Amino acid sequence: ECQNVLGQIEAEREELRQKKLQSGEFESAEEFVGSELDPARDRDLSAAALKRMVHMDSFVREIFRYRHTRMEIMHLARKPVTLSNGMKIAKGQMVAINLRSVHRSHEYQGEDPAEFRPWRFLGKAKAATKVAKDYLPFGMGPHACPGRFMAVQVLKAIGSLMVSRYSKIEMIDPSYGEQILQSRRGDHNATGLIFTSRSAPTKTEA
């Protein structure tokens, strides 16, 4: 997907350059150097390119859905609240959301919510930044995390760079796979990774 998207953008930019040459706005191809349409930037990993990478976006959203601790997003009740089920929350109490009960729910996630499926959200208009009652890693409503757009953008960029440079990323000890997926963010993982370069048949452990 990364190579396809960058190839599409490269072709679109070349088409635009040709139109500008034909219209006389630019007199020669050399004039594009250093401009916004500089050919050297055709395959930059831009925000526009990342936005088109729907597989990577679905992958990031599935990571947030699947690999999350149970109790998070702490809130302080600034006034007494009575929920629809009759539960009362007194002013000054701390409230945490059980995210796993939402993210692993058949009601909200459909079939096999306990399975990690990277393309789960393809074609469903559910971007990794789109908050809703079935997806709460960034909160919801007017107090949803405003930094989620930058966070997802960075994760998509890192993921795209990794898959473009490495043909395979493996765990040194695959038996830790499920344990790592169930661990909390920040927990130490007992196994490292092996990176296989696309440019040369070499492996690097990290």
N, C-alpha and C positions, 0 to 999 in steps of 0.2 A: 504494500500500500504506500509506504514511504516513497519508494522509487517511482511508482505510478503517478502520485500526486506531484512530485517535483518535476517529473517529465511533462505533465500536463501544463504546469505553470511555465516551464521553460518554453514550450511550444506557443503558449498564449503570448508571452513576452516577445518572442521572435516575430509573431504575426503583427503585434502592435508596432514593433520597430519598422517592419516593412511598410506598414500603412503610413507611418510618420515620414519615411523616406519618400514614398510616392506622393505624399501631399506637399512635400517641400519644406516641412517643418524642420527636418534635419537634412543636410546636404550629403553627408557621408556616414558610413557605419562607425568611423573613428570618433564621431561626435558623441556617441552614446557612452563612451568610456568616462566614468566618473559621474554619470547622470543616474537618475532613478532607474533607467532601463539599461544600465551597464550589464552586458552579457555575463560578466564575472559573477554577478549576483543572482543569476537565473535560478540556481538550485539552492539558494539560501533557505534555511529552515525558518521561514517567516511565520508570523501569526496567521497570515492567510493560508499558508500551507498546512499548519497544524489544525486549523478549523476544518479542513477537508478530510482529515484523517479520522474517519468515523470508526474504524476498527480499533484504533488506539484509544479513542475516546470511550468506547464501550469497555475496553480492557481496564482502563483507569476506574471507571464507575464500578465495575464488578469487583475490583480490588477493595474499594471503599466499602462496598456492600458486604463483601464476604469477610474480609479481615478486619474486624472491629471488636474492641472490648465490649463487654456487656453494658456496664453502667458508665455513661459519659454525659457530656453537655450539662454541667451543673448550673442550676438557676436558684436564685434567692427570691423567695416570695416577698414582694414589697407590700402586699396586702392580703387579707384572708381570701381564699378561693375555694369554691365548692365545685367539684367536677361533675360531669353529667351522670356518673354512676353513684353520686352521693358522697364520695370521699372528700374530706375537708383538709385543706392545707392552711395551716396557721401562718400568720405574718412572721417573717424571720426564719422560717424553715427552709432548708436546702432540699432541692428536688433534682433527681437524676433520671435520665431517660434510659430505659432498657432497650438499647439499640438492636441487640441481637434478636429480641422478640419480634421486631419489625423487619429486620433485614433477612431473617430466616423464616418468615411467615409464608405459608401457602396462600393465604388470603391476599397478601400484597405482592408476593414475588412469583406466584404461579407454581408450575411444576419444578421439582427438584431444587428447592431453595438451599439445600445443604450442599449442593454441588457447585464447584467453581467452573463457570462457563464464560470465558472471555468475551464471546460475541452475543451474550444474552440480550443486550439492548440495541442491537443493530436494527435499524428501520422502525424504531419505536418512539422517536422524538424524545428521548430521555438522555440528554447530554449529561456529562459527568458533573457539570456545575448546576444542573437544574434541581433545586430542592423541592421536595414533596413529602407527603405523609408516609410514603413507602421508601424514602431515601433521606436519611437524617444526619449524615456525618458532618454537615455544615450548619445544622440547625434548620429553622424554617421561619417563614414569615418576615416581618420587617427587621428582625434581629438576626437573620441568617448571616453567616460570616461573609463580609465583603471581600475578603482575601481569597475566596475560593477560586475566582477566575485566574488569578496569578498562580495559585498552587497547582491547579489542573494544567495550566499552560506549561509550567515548568516540568511537571511529571510527563506530559506528552512529549516534550522536547527531549528529555533524558531518555525516555523509552525509544523514541525514534532514532536517536543517535546510537543507542546500544544495539538495536536490531540491524542498523545499517553497517555497523562496524564488526559485529560478531555473528557468525553463522549459527552458533550454539552456545547457550549458557546453561551449565549443568551444576547440580549440587555435588560436592565431593562425596557426601554420604546421602544418597537418595532416601534412606530410611527415615530421615528427619523431616521429610516433606510435609506431612500432615501436621506434625508438631509445630513447625514454623508457621504454617497457615493459621493455626489456632492460637499462636502466641500474641501477646500484646505488643503494640508498637514500642520500641525502645528496649525490649527484652533481648538478652544476648542469645544468639543462635550458635549451636554447637558445631555447625559445619560451615565450610566456606564454599566458594563458587569456582568453577572452571570456565574460563572464557576462551572460545575458539575463534580466532581472527578470520575474517573473510578474505583479507588480502594475502595471508600466508597461512599454511596449515600448521600453525603453532598454537599451543595452549598455555594459558596463564592462570595460575591459581591466585585467588584473593580471599 
